[in-house]
Amino acid sequence: MKNPWVAFVLNLLFFGGGYIYNGKRIGLGFALILAWIVIRWGEIAIFLTNLVFSKWIILFSGLVILMFSLAIDAYREARGINAQNKK
């Protein structure tokens, strides 16, 4: 049994962490974690240099939306895995 909330939190904190926990789409999970590291590095670099603060806000907002979308998807995937295992 997979705990949907663990998958949710892992995908919320690390893009793809919930997918790795669920055991499905593991390659996607690792690719998303790598992308998350690169994006966060760029986001922090933009924020610290104060070059384009207005663009940083847009990037940050988009990342928050993406984080919650991936977290909800991992939650639903874990629930689907549990439903299949009960059959």
N, C-alpha and C positions, 0 to 999 in steps of 0.2 A: 504494500500500500504506500502510495506517495502522499505526503502531506501537501495539499494545494497551497497552504500559506507559506510553507518553506520555499516552494517554487516561486511564489509571488515575491517574497522578500529577496531571494537570490537574484531574480531578474531585475528587481527594482534597484538593487545595489550594484550589480555587475551585469551588464547586458549579456545575456546568454547563460548566466549561472543556473537559472531555473531549468533551462533545457538540458544542461548537463546532469543536473540532479534527477530530472525525469527519465533520463536514459534514452530519450528520443532526440533526434536532430542534434547530436553531439558535435558534429563538425560545424554546424551553424552556431552552436553555443560558443565554441572556441573562437570562431571568426568574429563573432559579436564582441567577445571580451577583448580581443586584439583591437578591434575598431574602437571600442570604448576607451581603451588606454590612449590611443592616438588622438581621438577627439577631445578627451579631457585634457591632455597635454596642450593641445592647441587652444582650447578654451581658457585654460589657466594662463598661458602665454599672452593671449589677447587681453585678458583682464588685468594682468600685472603691468603691462606696458601702457595701459590707458590710451591706446592708439585709436580705437574705434569702440567706445563703450556702448554706443547705441547698437552696434552689430553684435556685441557680446550678449546683450539682453535678448536679442532675437535668437541667437544660437542657444543660449541657456534655456529659453522657453521651449524651443523645439526639442531639446534633449529631455526636458522634463516630460513633455507629451510622449516622446518615444519610450522613455523609461516606464511610464505607467502602462502604455500600450503593450509592451513586451511582458510586463509583470502580469497583466490580466490574461494575456495569451498563455503564459506558463501555468497560471492558476487553472485555467480551463483545460489545458492539456493534462495536468495532473488529475483533475476530476474525471476526465475521459479515460485515463489509464486505470483509475480505480473502478470505474463502471465496467470496463472490459474485464478486469480481473474478477469481479463478482459474478460474472456470467458463467 
